[in-house]
Every structure is written in C-alpha cells, then in structure tokens.
C-alpha cells in the first residue's frame, strides 16, 4: 500500500470516529432533554400536601402555674376567685386559659358576698370572655339552688350562662327537682329556664291533728258507750 493511501484511510477512520462520537453526544443530549422535560411535566402536576410550620406558641403555653389560689378584679373590684391545681395560659389568637385538672371558681357581688360558686373537672376560658366548663359541673347559687350538668358555657360580656346537655336543678329548701335540656340563665343563676323539663315535688306526710285521740282511748270510749246502752 502506498503511503498516500494509508494516510487517506487513516483520515477516513478518524472522521468516522468523530462522527460516531458526535452522534453519541447528540443522542445523549436528546435523552437528557427528554428526561428533563418529563420530569418538569410530572412535577408541575404533583402537589405536595405540606402542613404550615408549627410555632412553639401553637402547642406550648406561655405561662404555667401550679397550686393556684388567685383573686381576679373586674373594673377595679375583686369579682372572682380561682382555685386550681394547674393553670395554662396560651398567647395564641384568641388567647386561651386551660384548667385541665379541675377548677373551683367563686363570683362576688359588689359587697364581696359570694353570688355563686362552680366546680368542674375541666375548664377553658377563650379570649378572656367565654368560659367552657366540662365534666362534672356543679353550681350552687346564693339561694341554695344546686345545678348539676356535664357542660356549661358562660359569656362574661353578655352575662349569660347556657348549655344543651342534660341539667338537674334541686332546691334544697323544698326538695323540688327539675330536669331537662337547653338550659339558659342570667349570670347570677337566679332567673333561668329549661326546655323539655320534668320534675317532682315530694309529698308531705299528713300529720295527725291535735284533736285526734289515740286508738286505745277511742276503743275504751266505745266500750263505755256499749255498756251504757246495755244497761
């Protein structure tokens, strides 16, 4: 083979090798572009369900107090007394108080006499305005009326109390009892109504009149009259 022909064949092989390399690069580039396009389409149609970021204030109380016996004032006057084992204060909006281990609360009038007191297993106060009492809820007003239920709401701005669960009202002085649902009352728990109500009043035992005579004395008198008739 001539030297000229050898160089021609060598150049031809080099060109074919370059063409194959460029073809491989081109096919690889097309494959990468196609895969990227499919990835973009798939991602554009997929929406991940991600929850918003959790703030410490959403789950942790701003202030926690234990063994509470505290007086609370309203308009410059001491109006309430709170006794609780635990008191959790949250600064979320709206603000919230939680009494998860029970609550005892007294309400005073302007002369610092107790208008009523309430005790419940669990209590919440929403936005320093709406109270939510749950569990065994027991209220005793100034007149001695006893209210027992499992749920009670108290609006401090509207000065109202209400619930939709079963309510039992007992008057200790007369032992009268009233039961029903959809209870609503004023804040003093003295003017209230209840729907679907039913109740009872214990019957009084009839006492013997002072003119009634003992059975023995009446029997002896009857025997005397019969003896006189026989004579």
C-alpha positions, 0 to 999 in steps of 0.5 A: 500500500502506498503511503498516500493511501494509508494516510487517506484511510487513516483520515477516513477512520478518524472522521468516522470516529468523530462522527460516531462520537458526535452522534453519541453526544447528540443522542445523549443530549436528546435523552437528557432533554427528554428526561428533563422535560418529563420530569418538569411535566410530572412535577408541575402536576404533583402537589405536595400536601405540606402542613404550615410550620408549627410555632412553639406558641401553637402547642406550648403555653406561655405561662404555667402555674401550679397550686393556684389560689388567685383573686381576679378584679373586674373594673377595679373590684375583686369579682372572682376567685380561682382555685386550681391545681394547674393553670395554662395560659396560651398567647395564641389568637384568641388567647386561651386559659386551660384548667385541665385538672379541675377548677373551683371558681367563686363570683362576688357581688359588689359587697364581696358576698359570694353570688355563686360558686362552680366546680368542674373537672375541666375548664377553658376560658377563650379570649378572656370572655367565654368560659367552657366548663366540662365534666362534672359541673356543679353550681350552687347559687346564693339561694341554695339552688344546686345545678348539676350538668356535664357542660356549661358555657358562660359569656362574661360580656353578655352575662349569660350562662347556657348549655344543651346537655342534660341539667338537674336543678334541686332546691334544697329548701323544698326538695323540688327537682327539675330536669331537662335540656337547653338550659339558659340563665342570667349570670347570677343563676337566679332567673333561668329556664329549661326546655323539655323539663320534668320534675317532682315535688315530694309529698308531705306526710299528713300529720295527725291533728291535735284533736285526734285521740289515740286508738286505745282511748277511742276503743275504751270510749266505745266500750263505755258507750256499749255498756251504757246502752246495755244497761 
